[in-house]
């Protein structure tokens, strides 16, 4: 910090004293009839100037410390590196899984203090509970986060680089049998304590994904629901429409009141109502299976559930299916 010795003294022609400070692009001059008066003015300015430097340095250090806190850094990482490039549905998943899993464990820690063994132990806990897919996603998040911190020169090496690759058998959805479906619907409707009974039936009879539930809209005639496709890339056409089947029409109005049901709560209900035999995603596979059993062409069902299209002529043509044709096809979905 500057001191009086950094200044230059000059005796002016009129006998007064001038003290000059010229450093770092700053130029100040203090004059007085006597050297004491000029020194007093210079010291007062130097005191104020040095206090400003001290406060600026403290604020910079505080900001740096704040940035180094794991939760703060991850939230900034999400805003800068994820929000502009991923869809809102995907962004919500990032935020939710960080808030539910990463922040409770590491949120208040300085990112430099986190070491590989505790990261691996953290993932091992999910593996021991059989949550392989979640462990794999969290491993991916951690590796991206710490690589970003490395690029920002907050850390010298990434503790997540050594995290063991998670190899597991990915299970495809298992549709409910007709008997299981009937029992599931009966139990869901009978349990008035469940806060998402009709939302579950909306998923079962439309084939939408869990994350798409919050974006469902319905037309004035109650014949079509429109959703934001949860699997398309940002910038790509992402809205698809599904005609309301005769079965879904019985529940759709009540279901629209439950669209804000939290994802975690939704996911817990299906194992409860199926005695642990099925999971939420199985409802989507049940819709696909029943639609095909009812004689609805595969390309039409694929369009409704948002599956990616292949290169065959049939797959390329089905984007032009008329609403009238689809409305006739969905009438078959009644049993």
C-alpha positions as a printed Julia matrix, in Angstrom:
335×3 Matrix{Float64}:
   0.0     0.0     0.0
   1.27    3.57   -0.74
   2.88    5.58    2.04
   4.14    9.16    2.37
   7.65    8.12    1.32
   6.19    7.21   -2.1
   5.36   10.88   -2.65
   7.61   13.62   -4.04
   7.97   17.0    -2.28
   8.41   20.27   -4.17
   8.82   23.83   -2.93
   6.84   26.13   -5.19
   7.86   29.64   -6.26
   5.34   31.25   -3.9
   6.94   29.49   -0.95
   4.18   26.84   -0.5
   4.83   23.08   -0.41
   3.44   20.64   -2.98
   3.35   16.88   -2.41
   2.71   14.69   -5.47
   1.69   11.03   -5.72
   1.95    9.44   -9.17
   1.78    5.65   -9.38
  -0.32    3.03  -11.15
  -2.1     5.61  -13.26
  -3.13    7.63  -10.19
  -2.05   11.28   -9.98
  -2.74   13.34   -6.85
  -1.34   16.68   -5.65
  -1.56   18.25   -2.16
  -0.51   21.85   -1.46
  -0.06   23.8     1.76
   1.46   27.04    2.99
   3.74   24.91    5.16
   5.13   21.37    4.74
   3.05   20.26    7.75
  -0.22   21.34    6.14
   0.66   19.6     2.85
   1.69   16.43    4.72
  -1.59   16.41    6.65
  -3.61   16.57    3.44
  -1.52   13.82    1.85
  -1.79   11.56    4.9
  -5.58   11.95    5.01
  -5.87   10.95    1.34
  -3.42    8.04    1.77
  -5.4     6.74    4.74
  -8.66    6.81    2.75
  -6.99    5.35   -0.34
  -5.37    2.5     1.62
  -8.68    1.72    3.35
 -10.36    1.43   -0.05
  -7.6    -0.94   -1.21
  -8.05   -3.02    1.94
 -11.81   -3.22    1.48
 -11.45   -4.11   -2.21
  -8.95   -6.85   -1.37
 -11.23   -8.2     1.35
 -14.19   -8.21   -1.06
 -12.11   -9.97   -3.71
 -10.97  -12.56   -1.2
 -14.51  -13.04    0.06
 -15.76  -13.48   -3.5
 -12.99  -15.96   -4.21
 -13.8   -17.88   -1.03
 -17.48  -17.86   -1.92
 -16.72  -19.17   -5.4
 -14.54  -21.94   -3.96
 -17.46  -23.35   -1.92
 -18.59  -26.49   -3.72
 -22.3   -25.63   -3.89
 -21.66  -22.1    -5.13
 -19.24  -23.33   -7.76
 -21.61  -26.04   -8.99
 -24.53  -23.61   -9.27
 -22.33  -21.28  -11.3
 -21.2   -24.23  -13.43
 -24.82  -25.14  -14.14
 -25.68  -21.56  -15.12
 -22.67  -21.09  -17.41
 -22.04  -24.54  -18.86
 -25.47  -26.19  -18.8
 -28.36  -23.72  -18.91
 -27.53  -22.28  -22.36
 -27.06  -25.71  -23.93
 -29.63  -28.09  -22.43
 -33.4   -28.13  -22.4
 -35.33  -26.97  -19.35
 -36.34  -30.54  -18.49
 -32.72  -31.67  -18.5
 -31.66  -28.61  -16.52
 -34.24  -29.39  -13.84
 -32.75  -32.87  -13.54
 -29.24  -31.47  -13.08
 -30.41  -29.08  -10.36
 -32.61  -31.66   -8.61
 -29.92  -34.35   -8.44
 -27.28  -31.9    -7.26
 -29.59  -30.54   -4.56
 -30.73  -33.98   -3.44
 -27.38  -35.78   -3.48
 -24.26  -33.69   -4.05
 -25.0   -30.6    -1.95
 -26.03  -32.42    1.26
 -22.69  -34.24    1.21
 -20.24  -31.67   -0.16
 -22.17  -28.39   -0.48
 -20.47  -26.35    2.26
 -16.95  -27.59    1.59
 -14.21  -25.76   -0.28
 -13.79  -27.5    -3.6
 -10.02  -27.79   -2.98
 -10.62  -29.81    0.19
 -12.55  -32.63   -1.49
 -10.48  -35.75   -2.12
 -10.84  -38.84   -4.29
 -11.44  -41.39   -1.45
 -14.51  -39.56   -0.14
 -15.94  -39.17   -3.64
 -15.54  -42.9    -4.29
 -17.04  -43.74   -0.87
 -19.98  -41.46   -1.7
 -20.67  -43.34   -4.96
 -20.15  -46.72   -3.27
 -23.09  -46.0    -0.98
 -25.41  -45.79   -3.98
 -23.92  -48.96   -5.46
 -24.55  -50.83   -2.21
 -28.2   -49.76   -2.4
 -28.42  -51.06   -5.98
 -28.79  -47.55   -7.44
 -26.33  -48.13  -10.27
 -27.85  -45.74  -12.78
 -27.94  -42.86  -10.28
 -24.36  -43.59   -9.19
 -23.27  -43.49  -12.83
 -24.98  -40.13  -13.4
 -23.45  -38.63  -10.25
 -20.01  -39.87  -11.28
 -20.47  -38.13  -14.62
 -21.52  -34.89  -12.9
 -18.55  -34.98  -10.52
 -16.06  -35.54  -13.32
 -17.45  -32.62  -15.31
 -17.54  -30.33  -12.26
 -13.98  -31.02  -11.15
 -12.65  -30.81  -14.71
 -14.23  -27.36  -14.93
 -12.63  -26.39  -11.6
  -9.3   -27.61  -12.96
  -9.72  -25.48  -16.09
 -10.55  -22.5   -13.85
  -7.32  -23.15  -11.91
  -9.17  -23.61   -8.61
  -7.56  -27.02   -8.16
  -4.29  -28.55   -9.35
  -5.74  -31.95  -10.27
  -9.18  -33.5   -10.4
 -10.06  -35.9    -7.56
 -12.88  -37.26   -9.74
 -10.61  -38.46  -12.54
  -9.86  -41.73  -10.7
 -13.5   -42.58   -9.93
 -14.2   -46.17  -10.92
 -16.27  -46.69  -14.03
 -19.68  -48.08  -13.13
 -20.63  -51.09  -15.22
 -24.15  -52.42  -14.81
 -26.82  -54.17  -16.79
 -29.34  -51.62  -17.99
 -32.82  -53.03  -17.61
 -35.43  -52.37  -20.22
 -38.91  -51.46  -19.06
 -41.21  -54.35  -18.22
 -44.85  -53.72  -19.17
 -47.58  -54.68  -16.75
 -49.69  -57.65  -17.76
 -53.4   -57.07  -18.29
 -54.1   -58.53  -14.84
 -51.36  -56.42  -13.2
 -52.65  -53.31  -14.94
 -56.21  -53.87  -13.74
 -55.01  -54.47  -10.19
 -52.74  -51.41  -10.35
 -55.6   -49.14  -11.47
 -57.89  -50.57   -8.78
 -55.35  -49.98   -6.01
 -54.42  -46.51   -7.23
 -58.02  -45.29   -7.35
 -58.8   -46.82   -3.96
 -55.91  -45.14   -2.15
 -57.12  -41.62   -1.38
 -53.91  -40.85    0.53
 -51.91  -40.89   -2.72
 -51.5   -37.34   -4.05
 -50.85  -38.37   -7.66
 -53.42  -41.07   -8.44
 -54.59  -39.52  -11.69
 -51.13  -38.37  -12.73
 -50.06  -42.02  -12.6
 -52.99  -42.97  -14.82
 -52.08  -40.15  -17.23
 -48.61  -41.65  -17.61
 -50.06  -45.17  -17.93
 -52.52  -44.21  -20.67
 -50.41  -41.72  -22.65
 -46.88  -43.15  -22.42
 -45.28  -39.85  -21.44
 -42.02  -39.79  -19.5
 -41.83  -38.79  -15.86
 -40.07  -35.49  -16.56
 -42.63  -34.6   -19.23
 -45.58  -34.64  -16.83
 -44.95  -31.07  -15.67
 -45.24  -29.74  -19.22
 -48.55  -31.32  -20.27
 -51.19  -29.07  -21.84
 -54.63  -30.0   -23.13
 -56.71  -28.42  -25.88
 -60.14  -26.88  -25.34
 -61.94  -29.92  -26.75
 -60.08  -32.24  -24.34
 -59.11  -34.4   -27.33
 -55.37  -33.79  -27.48
 -52.59  -33.32  -24.98
 -49.39  -31.53  -25.95
 -46.08  -31.97  -24.18
 -42.47  -30.91  -24.47
 -40.46  -33.92  -25.55
 -37.96  -34.75  -22.82
 -35.43  -36.44  -25.1
 -34.8   -34.02  -27.94
 -31.76  -31.76  -28.04
 -32.06  -28.06  -27.33
 -32.99  -26.19  -30.48
 -34.62  -29.22  -32.11
 -38.43  -29.47  -32.5
 -39.5   -30.6   -29.06
 -43.29  -30.52  -28.88
 -45.42  -33.53  -29.67
 -49.15  -34.19  -29.41
 -50.99  -37.3   -28.27
 -54.71  -37.89  -28.81
 -56.71  -38.64  -25.67
 -57.89  -42.24  -25.64
 -61.36  -43.29  -24.4
 -59.69  -44.71  -21.27
 -57.62  -41.6   -20.56
 -60.66  -39.37  -21.09
 -62.1   -40.77  -17.82
 -59.19  -39.4   -15.79
 -57.66  -36.51  -17.75
 -59.4   -33.63  -15.96
 -58.34  -34.85  -12.52
 -54.86  -35.64  -13.83
 -54.38  -32.04  -15.0
 -54.69  -30.97  -11.35
 -51.69  -33.11  -10.37
 -49.09  -32.05  -12.94
 -46.87  -30.44  -10.31
 -46.35  -33.69   -8.41
 -42.64  -34.0    -7.51
 -40.76  -36.58   -9.56
 -39.4   -38.43   -6.54
 -42.88  -38.8    -5.07
 -44.21  -40.14   -8.38
 -41.41  -42.68   -8.65
 -42.05  -44.09   -5.17
 -45.71  -44.87   -5.83
 -45.5   -47.5    -8.57
 -43.42  -50.0    -6.52
 -45.92  -49.51   -3.69
 -48.94  -50.28   -5.87
 -47.24  -53.24   -7.6
 -45.63  -54.82   -4.52
 -42.17  -53.91   -5.8
 -42.56  -55.66   -9.17
 -42.6   -52.54  -11.33
 -41.24  -49.01  -11.56
 -42.63  -45.77  -12.93
 -41.03  -46.14  -16.37
 -42.83  -49.48  -16.79
 -46.09  -47.54  -17.15
 -44.73  -46.01  -20.36
 -43.83  -49.45  -21.7
 -47.3   -50.68  -20.74
 -48.9   -47.99  -22.9
 -46.69  -48.89  -25.87
 -47.48  -52.58  -25.48
 -51.25  -52.11  -25.08
 -51.43  -49.73  -28.04
 -49.8   -52.31  -30.3
 -52.01  -55.08  -28.87
 -55.02  -52.93  -29.79
 -53.85  -52.87  -33.41
 -52.41  -49.35  -33.58
 -49.51  -49.23  -36.09
 -46.06  -49.1   -34.56
 -45.08  -45.92  -36.41
 -48.1   -44.12  -34.92
 -47.29  -45.3   -31.39
 -43.66  -44.25  -31.9
 -44.8   -40.78  -32.83
 -47.0   -40.51  -29.73
 -44.3   -41.6   -27.29
 -41.55  -39.52  -28.91
 -39.26  -42.31  -30.07
 -36.58  -41.28  -32.54
 -37.31  -42.17  -36.13
 -35.25  -44.39  -38.32
 -34.36  -43.9   -41.98
 -36.98  -46.15  -43.51
 -39.58  -44.64  -45.81
 -42.35  -45.57  -43.38
 -40.59  -43.84  -40.49
 -40.03  -40.69  -42.55
 -43.64  -40.53  -43.69
 -45.33  -40.86  -40.33
 -44.59  -37.25  -39.36
 -47.29  -36.29  -41.84
 -50.07  -38.41  -40.36
 -53.24  -36.37  -40.16
 -54.95  -35.56  -36.87
 -58.11  -37.22  -38.14
 -56.22  -40.46  -38.8
 -54.64  -40.41  -35.36
 -57.97  -39.68  -33.69
 -59.43  -42.75  -35.4
 -56.49  -44.9   -34.32
 -56.69  -43.85  -30.66
 -60.31  -45.03  -30.54
 -58.9   -48.57  -30.68
 -57.24  -47.95  -27.32
 -60.27  -48.97  -25.29
 -60.52  -52.23  -23.39
